[in-house]
């Protein structure tokens, strides 16, 4: 990525993120990885420190970079009229394809996010990834479905990533098969939930009935 003549801190952060990730495979998510990335881009090391002050910030920026790569690979017009399950599978696979050359970097990142002091931040990043994928798939839910869908996809993505890290099969076939089974599970749950809500939507409401007893219509 080429920086503009007078880059902002967010622009510097975005430019540094993939370079830091490249270095983190060898140097860890440490100052050395950030400094080397800054030198590569010709950015003052103190400015790089301001943009990426710690390991959590570096990982955050890298995951955001992966989100952007995923969105670029699968814009709305490419997803087109695909079924929802196919959209989600394609988005997860695109994300994993971007991560494939960086397994050691990812392994180190997840180990850092698993530390107690980073657990909340790690959960936020997992939620952000799931939210980004659902939005890219065209989801516009704003009720409790918004949260259940993201919680389920976040859990599926986390489990799939665990398989992915140790997958030595050709073309990550084992990971793709695992993902397919988990997404099928989500779709079955969503279908069952929809059927249940359809059945219960016509049932009389006990709270409304009691309310009418207390406050009869005039």
MOMOJO-V264239 format. One record per residue. RES is the residue in three letters. SS is DSSP state (h for helix, s for strand, l for the rest). PHI is phi in whole degrees, 0 to 359 (none if undefined). NEAR is the number of other ideal C-beta (glycine too) atoms within 12 Angstrom. Layout:
res=RES ss=SS phi=PHI near=NEAR
res=RES ss=SS phi=PHI near=NEAR
This chain:
res=UNK ss=l phi=none near=20
res=UNK ss=l phi=265 near=11
res=UNK ss=l phi=279 near=26
res=UNK ss=l phi=292 near=13
res=UNK ss=l phi=299 near=8
res=UNK ss=l phi=231 near=9
res=UNK ss=l phi=289 near=22
res=UNK ss=l phi=275 near=15
res=UNK ss=h phi=300 near=23
res=UNK ss=h phi=300 near=18
res=UNK ss=h phi=294 near=21
res=UNK ss=h phi=294 near=32
res=UNK ss=h phi=300 near=34
res=UNK ss=h phi=296 near=32
res=UNK ss=h phi=288 near=30
res=UNK ss=h phi=287 near=45
res=UNK ss=h phi=310 near=40
res=UNK ss=h phi=292 near=31
res=UNK ss=h phi=288 near=36
res=UNK ss=h phi=299 near=48
res=UNK ss=h phi=299 near=39
res=UNK ss=h phi=301 near=24
res=UNK ss=h phi=284 near=33
res=UNK ss=h phi=295 near=37
res=UNK ss=h phi=298 near=25
res=UNK ss=h phi=252 near=17
res=UNK ss=h phi=262 near=23
res=UNK ss=l phi=76 near=24
res=UNK ss=l phi=277 near=40
res=UNK ss=l phi=231 near=22
res=UNK ss=h phi=302 near=24
res=UNK ss=h phi=300 near=20
res=UNK ss=h phi=294 near=36
res=UNK ss=h phi=292 near=42
res=UNK ss=h phi=295 near=25
res=UNK ss=h phi=295 near=25
res=UNK ss=h phi=296 near=39
res=UNK ss=h phi=297 near=31
res=UNK ss=h phi=297 near=19
res=UNK ss=h phi=298 near=22
res=UNK ss=h phi=272 near=30
res=UNK ss=l phi=77 near=18
res=UNK ss=l phi=261 near=30
res=UNK ss=l phi=302 near=19
res=UNK ss=h phi=298 near=23
res=UNK ss=h phi=292 near=16
res=UNK ss=h phi=291 near=27
res=UNK ss=h phi=297 near=36
res=UNK ss=h phi=297 near=23
res=UNK ss=h phi=295 near=20
res=UNK ss=h phi=286 near=33
res=UNK ss=l phi=226 near=41
res=UNK ss=l phi=288 near=20
res=UNK ss=l phi=208 near=23
res=UNK ss=h phi=299 near=33
res=UNK ss=h phi=299 near=25
res=UNK ss=h phi=292 near=30
res=UNK ss=h phi=296 near=45
res=UNK ss=h phi=294 near=41
res=UNK ss=h phi=305 near=34
res=UNK ss=h phi=296 near=38
res=UNK ss=h phi=293 near=44
res=UNK ss=h phi=297 near=42
res=UNK ss=h phi=296 near=27
res=UNK ss=h phi=297 near=31
res=UNK ss=h phi=296 near=39
res=UNK ss=h phi=302 near=30
res=UNK ss=h phi=293 near=24
res=UNK ss=h phi=300 near=30
res=UNK ss=h phi=299 near=33
res=UNK ss=h phi=294 near=25
res=UNK ss=h phi=290 near=17
res=UNK ss=h phi=290 near=21
res=UNK ss=l phi=231 near=32
res=UNK ss=l phi=291 near=18
res=UNK ss=h phi=307 near=16
res=UNK ss=h phi=292 near=10
res=UNK ss=h phi=280 near=19
res=UNK ss=h phi=292 near=26
res=UNK ss=l phi=47 near=14
res=UNK ss=l phi=261 near=11
res=UNK ss=l phi=298 near=19
res=UNK ss=l phi=297 near=16
res=UNK ss=h phi=302 near=26
res=UNK ss=h phi=297 near=26
res=UNK ss=h phi=288 near=22
res=UNK ss=h phi=297 near=30
res=UNK ss=h phi=297 near=43
res=UNK ss=h phi=299 near=34
res=UNK ss=h phi=296 near=30
res=UNK ss=h phi=292 near=44
res=UNK ss=h phi=297 near=44
res=UNK ss=h phi=295 near=32
res=UNK ss=h phi=296 near=32
res=UNK ss=h phi=295 near=39
res=UNK ss=h phi=293 near=36
res=UNK ss=h phi=298 near=22
res=UNK ss=h phi=291 near=30
res=UNK ss=h phi=275 near=36
res=UNK ss=h phi=307 near=24
res=UNK ss=h phi=285 near=16
res=UNK ss=h phi=232 near=33
res=UNK ss=h phi=298 near=26
res=UNK ss=h phi=294 near=22
res=UNK ss=h phi=299 near=36
res=UNK ss=h phi=294 near=30
res=UNK ss=h phi=301 near=23
res=UNK ss=h phi=294 near=29
res=UNK ss=h phi=296 near=39
res=UNK ss=h phi=294 near=31
res=UNK ss=h phi=295 near=19
res=UNK ss=h phi=291 near=30
res=UNK ss=h phi=292 near=31
res=UNK ss=l phi=280 near=22
res=UNK ss=l phi=295 near=19
res=UNK ss=h phi=309 near=10
res=UNK ss=h phi=289 near=13
res=UNK ss=h phi=248 near=25
res=UNK ss=h phi=300 near=16
res=UNK ss=h phi=294 near=15
res=UNK ss=h phi=296 near=25
res=UNK ss=h phi=298 near=28
res=UNK ss=h phi=295 near=19
res=UNK ss=h phi=296 near=21
res=UNK ss=h phi=293 near=34
res=UNK ss=h phi=296 near=34
res=UNK ss=h phi=296 near=26
res=UNK ss=h phi=298 near=25
res=UNK ss=h phi=297 near=41
res=UNK ss=h phi=296 near=37
res=UNK ss=h phi=297 near=25
res=UNK ss=h phi=299 near=31
res=UNK ss=h phi=292 near=41
res=UNK ss=h phi=295 near=34
res=UNK ss=h phi=295 near=27
res=UNK ss=h phi=297 near=34
res=UNK ss=l phi=281 near=35
res=UNK ss=l phi=96 near=22
res=UNK ss=l phi=289 near=26
res=UNK ss=l phi=236 near=12
res=UNK ss=l phi=300 near=19
res=UNK ss=l phi=236 near=11
res=UNK ss=l phi=271 near=12
res=UNK ss=h phi=296 near=12
res=UNK ss=h phi=301 near=20
res=UNK ss=h phi=306 near=19
res=UNK ss=h phi=278 near=18
res=UNK ss=h phi=294 near=22
res=UNK ss=h phi=297 near=33
res=UNK ss=h phi=287 near=30
res=UNK ss=h phi=296 near=22
res=UNK ss=h phi=293 near=29
res=UNK ss=h phi=294 near=44
res=UNK ss=h phi=300 near=31
res=UNK ss=h phi=293 near=24
res=UNK ss=h phi=296 near=37
res=UNK ss=h phi=295 near=42
res=UNK ss=h phi=298 near=27
res=UNK ss=h phi=294 near=23
res=UNK ss=h phi=294 near=39
res=UNK ss=h phi=297 near=37
res=UNK ss=h phi=298 near=23
res=UNK ss=h phi=294 near=27
res=UNK ss=h phi=302 near=34
res=UNK ss=h phi=297 near=27
res=UNK ss=l phi=246 near=16
res=UNK ss=l phi=277 near=23
res=UNK ss=l phi=249 near=14
res=UNK ss=l phi=286 near=14
res=UNK ss=h phi=294 near=9
res=UNK ss=h phi=62 near=14
res=UNK ss=h phi=55 near=27
res=UNK ss=h phi=299 near=16
res=UNK ss=h phi=295 near=21
res=UNK ss=h phi=295 near=34
res=UNK ss=h phi=295 near=26
res=UNK ss=h phi=293 near=20
res=UNK ss=h phi=299 near=29
res=UNK ss=h phi=299 near=37
res=UNK ss=h phi=301 near=25
res=UNK ss=h phi=295 near=20
res=UNK ss=h phi=291 near=30
res=UNK ss=h phi=293 near=35
res=UNK ss=h phi=300 near=21
res=UNK ss=h phi=296 near=22
res=UNK ss=h phi=298 near=35
res=UNK ss=h phi=295 near=25
res=UNK ss=h phi=295 near=16
res=UNK ss=h phi=296 near=23
res=UNK ss=h phi=297 near=25
res=UNK ss=h phi=294 near=16
res=UNK ss=h phi=296 near=14
res=UNK ss=h phi=297 near=21
res=UNK ss=h phi=298 near=16
res=UNK ss=h phi=294 near=13
res=UNK ss=h phi=296 near=13
res=UNK ss=h phi=296 near=17
res=UNK ss=h phi=295 near=12
res=UNK ss=h phi=289 near=11
res=UNK ss=h phi=276 near=12
res=UNK ss=l phi=294 near=11
res=UNK ss=l phi=260 near=8
res=UNK ss=l phi=283 near=13
res=UNK ss=l phi=295 near=11
res=UNK ss=l phi=269 near=12
res=UNK ss=h phi=296 near=10
res=UNK ss=h phi=295 near=11
res=UNK ss=h phi=293 near=12
res=UNK ss=h phi=298 near=13
res=UNK ss=h phi=296 near=12
res=UNK ss=h phi=298 near=12
res=UNK ss=h phi=291 near=14
res=UNK ss=h phi=294 near=11
res=UNK ss=h phi=283 near=10
res=UNK ss=l phi=232 near=10
res=UNK ss=l phi=297 near=9
res=UNK ss=l phi=296 near=7
res=UNK ss=l phi=273 near=4
